Amino acid sequence: MFSIIAYIFRQLFSKPLKKCLILGLDNGGKTTTLQLMRSEINHNWNGEVGHTLPTVGLNMARFQYKRQEVCFWDLGGQTALRSLWSKYYDEAHGILYVIDANDPDRLTEALGELEKAAAQFVTPIKVCVFLNKCDVAADVGPLTAQLDAWCAQHLKHPYAVLYGSAMRPRIIRGAPTTAAELIECLLTLHQTNTIKSI
């Protein structure tokens, strides 16, 4: 009897699962970003994220954030794995697209893949572009402005450009926020487009 009541209660008061994809080129910091979000939300973050191995296939994390159940799929970014991204598009509510700020030579390739991915969605999807590794990159101000201009021209979806470091998020001056900003961005982003440090 109790299980029936608990089931009805969950059905009436629970929010639907939000599924978000973490996409980007290989070595951009997608898995590190996922680790940061997972450890901060589970309150076991010690100020640093460990080193990761390249993702072959996918990593997944599922957790509660402000009474909302969220599932992140971190998909491999190697050239051979990018064709698998589209298999996850139907169920996605948002995209966290990670770009390596310390690898400007691959920016054109990264933006091309983002454009291809975003074009697959018929209905609007929330896109958070996360310029990662800003702790080791040169001045990122012009790069974030360039990304914002590119997104405004090429994306037909609500977007935000965030910048910071998944490896050491507290080290960037003027970026006091945490990985919760990334999750919040994907859950609450509407038509307003913003640039924000994290």
MOKACOR-V51237 format. One line per field, one symbol per residue. ss: DSSP state (@ for helix, = for strand, . for the rest). phi: phi as a letter, one per 40 degrees, with the letter a starting at -180 (. if undefined). burial: I if it has 9 or more other C-alpha atoms within 8 Angstrom, else O. A space follows every 10 residues. Layout:
ss = ???
phi = ???
burial = ???
//
This chain:
ss = .@@@@@@@@@ @@@....=== ===......@ @@@@@@@@@@ @......... .......=== =====..=== =====...@@ @@@@@@@@@@ @..======= ...@@@@@@@ @@@@@@@@@. .....===== ==........ @@@@@@@@@@ @@@@....== ===.....@@ @........@ @@@@@@@@.. ...====.
phi = .ccccccccc ccbcccccbb cbbiccgchc cccccccccc ccfbcbgabc cbcdcbgabb bbacbfgbcb bbbccdbcdc ccccdccbcd ccbabbbcbc ccbccbcccc cccccccccc cccdbcbbcb ccgccbccdc dccccccccc cccbcbbcaa bbbiaccbcc cccgbccbcd cccddccbcb ccbbbaca
burial = OOOOOOOOIO OOOIOOOIII IIIIIIOIII IIIIIIIIII IOOOIOOOIO OOOOIOOIIO IOIIOOOIII IIIIIIIOOO IIOOIIOIIO OIIIIIIIII IIOOOOIOOI OOIIIOIIOO IOOOIIIIII IIIIIOIOOI OOOIOOIIOI IOOOIOIIII IIIIIIIIII OIOOIOIIII IIIIIIOOIO OOIOIOII
//
